Amino acid sequence: MKNKYLITAATLLALPVGSAFADAKFDKMMKDSFQSKGIASIDRLKQDAAQKYCSDPAVLAGKGNAKQAESIQKANMATIKQPADGKYIGDWKSGERIAQSGRGATWTDKADAASGGGCYNCHQINKAELSYGNIGPSLWNYGKLRGYSKEVVTYTWNRIYNSKAYNV
């Protein structure tokens, strides 16, 4: 019985060490298996403040620091550029092409190539599209349901431009 307690205690004491070792092995594996190629460089493995915050086990357990989250959101909000011509709503057909396209920012792409949105990976946008994700809310009839007030249109622009300004 005494041995059982000693083994349990030793195991519990070793957990943080094992975790640190696993983290180091994981970091090494990531660095060794990814290489910079084209416009896709190894710096993409480095998490920004929002990614670090949202990956923190304490945050995932509901024990995140609200002031830190607010600070990260404010920093991301500051990156949003409003349209220079003041026009928030454009050609919906062009928008559909962007939403359909998942291209962009891969090692085979040119730096100045337009990136697609890949929106259908997470959202339903058009009832005619059979293949769409459901991890995000349906955007079918988005404008019709929410209206076209300046507040709604500006919020939508901001949300698409940098969603980290709203959901850290």
NUPA-444683 format. One line per 10 residues: number of its first residue (from 1); their letters; for each residue x, y, z of N, C-alpha, C. Coordinates in steps of 0.05 Angstrom, whole numbers. Example, Ala and Ser with C-alpha at 12.3 -4.5 7.8 and 13.67 -1.06 7.14 Angstrom:
REM residues 2
1	as	264/-114/156/246/-90/156/264/-66/156 | 257/-45/142/273/-21/143/258/1/157
//
This chain:
REM residues 168
1	mknkylitaa	17/-24/0/0/0/0/17/25/0 | 39/24/16/57/47/18/70/52/-9 | 78/30/-22/91/33/-49/72/46/-69 | 46/39/-67/26/50/-85/26/81/-82 | 26/91/-57/26/120/-53/52/133/-63 | 74/119/-59/100/130/-68/101/132/-98 | 91/111/-111/90/111/-141/72/134/-151 | 49/137/-138/30/158/-146/42/185/-142 | 55/189/-119/68/215/-113/91/221/-133 | 107/201/-139/129/204/-158/118/211/-186
11	tllalpvgsa	97/198/-194/84/203/-220/74/232/-221 | 60/240/-200/49/268/-200/71/289/-200 | 93/283/-186/116/302/-186/130/303/-214 | 129/281/-228/142/280/-254/126/292/-277 | 100/296/-273/83/307/-294/92/333/-305 | 99/353/-289/108/378/-300/134/375/-317 | 152/358/-308/177/353/-322/171/339/-349 | 153/320/-348/145/306/-373/132/324/-392 | 115/342/-382/101/362/-398/121/381/-412 | 141/390/-397/161/408/-408/177/393/-429
21	fadakfdkmm	184/368/-424/198/352/-444/182/348/-469 | 156/343/-465/138/339/-489/136/365/-504 | 134/388/-490/133/414/-504/158/419/-520 | 181/412/-508/207/416/-522/209/398/-547 | 200/373/-544/200/354/-566/181/364/-588 | 158/374/-580/139/385/-600/150/409/-615 | 162/427/-600/174/451/-612/196/443/-632 | 212/424/-624/234/414/-642/222/401/-667 | 202/385/-664/189/372/-687/178/393/-706 | 165/413/-695/153/434/-712/175/449/-727
31	kdsfqskgia	196/456/-714/218/471/-727/233/454/-747 | 236/428/-742/250/411/-760/233/403/-784 | 207/403/-782/190/393/-803/180/415/-822 | 182/440/-814/174/463/-831/199/478/-840 | 198/485/-866/220/501/-876/208/524/-892 | 223/546/-892/214/569/-908/216/562/-937 | 195/569/-952/194/564/-981/176/584/-993 | 185/598/-1013/169/619/-1025/162/640/-1005 | 136/648/-1005/128/669/-986/120/657/-959 | 119/631/-957/112/617/-931/138/613/-916
41	sidrlkqdaa	142/629/-896/167/627/-880/161/615/-852 | 183/606/-840/182/593/-814/170/611/-792 | 170/637/-796/160/655/-776/130/651/-772 | 116/637/-790/88/631/-786/82/613/-762 | 103/599/-753/99/582/-730/98/597/-704 | 107/622/-704/107/639/-680/79/650/-676 | 68/644/-653/41/654/-647/41/684/-640 | 20/698/-649/17/726/-641/3/726/-613 | 0/750/-602/-12/752/-575/-39/739/-573 | -56/743/-593/-83/731/-592/-82/700/-593
51	qkycsdpavl	-65/689/-610/-62/660/-612/-51/649/-586 | -31/662/-574/-20/653/-549/-41/653/-527 | -56/675/-526/-77/678/-505/-98/656/-508 | -107/652/-533/-129/633/-538/-120/604/-535 | -93/599/-536/-82/572/-533/-76/565/-504 | -77/585/-487/-70/581/-459/-91/563/-445 | -83/541/-433/-102/523/-420/-119/537/-399 | -108/557/-385/-124/572/-365/-148/587/-379 | -142/598/-402/-163/612/-418/-184/592/-427 | -175/569/-437/-193/548/-446/-211/537/-423
61	agkgnakqae	-200/539/-399/-216/530/-375/-233/552/-364 | -234/575/-378/-251/597/-369/-239/615/-348 | -212/613/-345/-198/629/-324/-179/649/-337 | -187/660/-360/-170/680/-374/-172/707/-361 | -152/723/-367/-150/750/-356/-166/769/-375 | -188/779/-366/-206/796/-382/-192/821/-392 | -175/833/-375/-161/858/-383/-141/852/-405 | -128/828/-404/-109/821/-425/-124/816/-451 | -147/803/-450/-163/798/-474/-172/824/-486 | -180/843/-470/-189/869/-479/-166/884/-492
71	siqkanmati	-142/882/-481/-119/895/-492/-112/884/-519 | -113/857/-522/-107/844/-547/-128/853/-568 | -153/854/-561/-174/862/-579/-170/891/-588 | -163/908/-570/-159/937/-577/-135/939/-597 | -114/924/-592/-90/925/-610/-98/915/-638 | -115/895/-639/-124/885/-665/-143/904/-679 | -160/917/-663/-179/937/-674/-163/960/-687 | -141/967/-675/-124/989/-686/-112/982/-713 | -111/957/-721/-99/949/-746/-119/952/-770 | -144/956/-763/-165/956/-784/-165/982/-799
81	kqpadgkyig	-163/980/-826/-164/1004/-843/-191/1005/-856 | -204/1028/-853/-230/1032/-866/-225/1037/-896 | -245/1032/-913/-241/1036/-941/-234/1065/-948 | -214/1069/-964/-205/1097/-970/-227/1113/-984 | -243/1099/-1001/-264/1114/-1016/-290/1115/-1000 | -290/1104/-976/-314/1104/-959/-336/1084/-967 | -330/1068/-988/-350/1049/-997/-345/1022/-984 | -364/1014/-967/-361/989/-953/-373/965/-969 | -392/971/-986/-405/950/-1001/-397/952/-1030 | -387/929/-1040/-377/928/-1068/-392/909/-1085
91	dwksgeriaq	-379/898/-1105/-390/879/-1124/-393/852/-1110 | -417/843/-1107/-422/818/-1092/-411/794/-1108 | -409/796/-1134/-398/773/-1150/-368/770/-1145 | -355/793/-1142/-326/792/-1136/-323/781/-1107 | -340/789/-1089/-340/779/-1062/-344/749/-1061 | -362/739/-1078/-368/710/-1079/-343/695/-1088 | -329/706/-1108/-304/693/-1118/-283/691/-1095 | -281/713/-1080/-262/713/-1058/-270/693/-1036 | -296/692/-1030/-306/674/-1010/-302/645/-1019 | -305/639/-1044/-301/612/-1055/-272/603/-1054
101	sgrgatwtdk	-254/622/-1058/-225/616/-1062/-211/612/-1035 | -197/590/-1033/-180/586/-1010/-151/591/-1016 | -145/601/-1040/-118/607/-1048/-106/630/-1033 | -80/631/-1032/-66/654/-1020/-48/647/-997 | -26/660/-997/-6/658/-975/6/631/-972 | 6/615/-994/20/589/-993/47/593/-1007 | 64/573/-1004/91/575/-1015/91/578/-1045 | 70/569/-1059/70/571/-1088/58/597/-1098 | 47/613/-1080/35/639/-1088/56/661/-1089 | 50/681/-1105/67/705/-1106/58/723/-1083
111	adaasgggcy	76/739/-1073/70/757/-1050/48/777/-1057 | 47/785/-1082/27/806/-1090/1/794/-1100 | -1/767/-1099/-26/754/-1109/-48/758/-1088 | -72/762/-1099/-95/765/-1081/-101/739/-1066 | -106/741/-1040/-112/718/-1024/-142/714/-1024 | -150/688/-1025/-178/682/-1023/-187/683/-994 | -213/681/-990/-223/682/-963/-226/655/-951 | -233/635/-967/-238/608/-956/-262/609/-938 | -280/627/-942/-303/631/-924/-321/606/-921 | -324/592/-944/-341/568/-943/-330/546/-926
121	nchqinkael	-305/547/-918/-294/527/-900/-310/526/-874 | -320/549/-866/-333/551/-840/-362/560/-841 | -370/573/-863/-396/586/-865/-412/577/-889 | -439/577/-886/-456/575/-909/-462/603/-917 | -459/609/-943/-463/636/-953/-485/636/-974 | -485/616/-991/-504/614/-1013/-518/587/-1012 | -544/587/-1014/-559/561/-1013/-551/543/-1037 | -541/554/-1059/-534/538/-1082/-508/522/-1076 | -492/530/-1057/-467/516/-1051/-473/492/-1033 | -465/469/-1042/-470/444/-1027/-449/438/-1006
131	sygnigpslw	-425/448/-1011/-402/441/-993/-394/466/-977 | -401/466/-952/-394/488/-934/-391/477/-906 | -376/492/-890/-372/484/-862/-394/495/-844 | -394/486/-820/-414/496/-801/-402/503/-774 | -376/508/-774/-363/516/-749/-369/546/-743 | -375/561/-764/-384/589/-761/-413/591/-767 | -425/614/-760/-454/617/-766/-460/619/-795 | -484/612/-803/-492/615/-831/-493/645/-837 | -483/652/-861/-484/680/-870/-504/684/-892 | -521/664/-896/-542/666/-917/-561/688/-909
141	nygklrgysk	-565/706/-928/-583/730/-924/-572/748/-901 | -546/750/-898/-534/766/-877/-545/794/-877 | -544/808/-899/-553/836/-901/-583/838/-897 | -598/820/-909/-627/821/-907/-636/818/-878 | -622/801/-863/-629/796/-835/-620/818/-816 | -597/830/-822/-585/849/-803/-589/878/-811 | -595/882/-836/-599/909/-846/-573/921/-857 | -575/946/-866/-552/959/-878/-545/985/-864 | -550/987/-838/-544/1011/-824/-514/1015/-824 | -505/1040/-820/-476/1046/-819/-462/1029/-798
151	evvtytwnri	-475/1025/-775/-463/1009/-754/-459/980/-762 | -479/968/-774/-478/940/-783/-457/937/-805 | -457/955/-824/-438/953/-847/-409/957/-837 | -405/976/-819/-378/981/-808/-369/957/-791 | -386/947/-774/-380/923/-758/-372/900/-777 | -387/895/-798/-382/873/-816/-355/876/-830 | -349/901/-839/-323/906/-851/-301/900/-831 | -304/910/-807/-283/906/-786/-279/877/-780 | -301/863/-778/-300/834/-770/-286/818/-792 | -291/824/-817/-277/810/-839/-248/818/-840
161	ynskaynv	-243/844/-836/-215/854/-838/-197/842/-816 | -207/840/-792/-191/828/-770/-210/818/-748 | -217/793/-750/-236/781/-731/-225/780/-702 | -198/781/-700/-186/781/-673/-193/806/-657 | -203/826/-670/-212/850/-656/-237/846/-640 | -250/823/-644/-276/818/-631/-277/792/-615 | -259/773/-619/-264/747/-607/-241/735/-591 | -225/752/-578/-203/741/-562/-215/735/-534
//
